[in-house]
């Protein structure tokens, strides 16, 4: 796997329990800062659908 540049939300800057994302031209990678070796790989379409679902409240409990 290529070297990935991970980013986390600004509100998590000082926390150790945050989602992290790395975006490449071909895929989007997600991981938790608590388990950085467990990485999910999404296509750009899957990423777009996930972000749209979050924005639309589809995952609100």
C-alpha positions as CSV (number, residue, x, y, z in Angstrom):
1,X,0.0,0.0,0.0
2,X,1.2,3.5,-0.8
3,X,2.1,6.0,2.0
4,X,-1.1,7.7,2.9
5,X,-1.6,11.2,4.3
6,X,-4.2,11.0,7.1
7,X,-6.4,13.8,8.1
8,X,-8.9,14.2,11.0
9,X,-11.6,16.6,11.7
10,X,-10.4,19.9,13.3
11,X,-12.6,19.4,16.4
12,X,-10.6,16.2,17.1
13,X,-7.2,17.7,16.9
14,X,-6.3,16.9,20.5
15,X,-8.3,13.7,21.0
16,X,-7.2,10.1,20.6
17,X,-10.6,8.8,19.5
18,X,-11.2,10.3,16.0
19,X,-12.0,9.2,12.5
20,X,-9.2,9.7,10.0
21,X,-9.4,9.8,6.3
22,X,-6.9,9.6,3.5
23,X,-7.9,10.4,-0.1
24,X,-6.1,9.2,-3.2
25,X,-7.1,9.6,-6.9
26,X,-8.4,6.0,-6.9
27,X,-9.8,5.4,-3.3
28,X,-10.7,6.8,0.0
29,X,-9.4,5.1,3.2
30,X,-10.9,5.4,6.6
31,X,-9.7,4.4,10.0
32,X,-10.1,5.1,13.7
33,X,-7.2,6.8,15.6
34,X,-7.8,4.1,18.2
35,X,-7.2,1.3,15.7
36,X,-4.9,2.8,13.0
37,X,-4.0,-0.6,11.5
38,X,-7.7,-1.4,10.7
39,X,-8.3,0.5,7.5
40,X,-11.5,0.5,5.4
41,X,-11.1,1.2,1.6
42,X,-13.9,2.8,-0.3
43,X,-14.4,3.7,-3.9
44,X,-14.9,7.4,-4.6
45,X,-18.6,6.6,-5.3
46,X,-19.0,4.8,-2.0
47,X,-17.3,7.8,-0.2
48,X,-19.6,10.2,-1.9
49,X,-22.7,8.1,-0.9
50,X,-21.4,7.8,2.7
51,X,-20.9,11.6,3.0
52,X,-24.3,12.3,1.5
53,X,-25.9,9.9,4.0
54,X,-24.2,11.5,6.9
55,X,-25.3,15.0,5.7
56,X,-28.8,13.7,5.2
57,X,-29.0,12.3,8.8
58,X,-29.3,8.7,7.6
59,X,-27.1,7.5,10.5
60,X,-28.6,9.7,13.3
61,X,-29.7,7.6,16.2
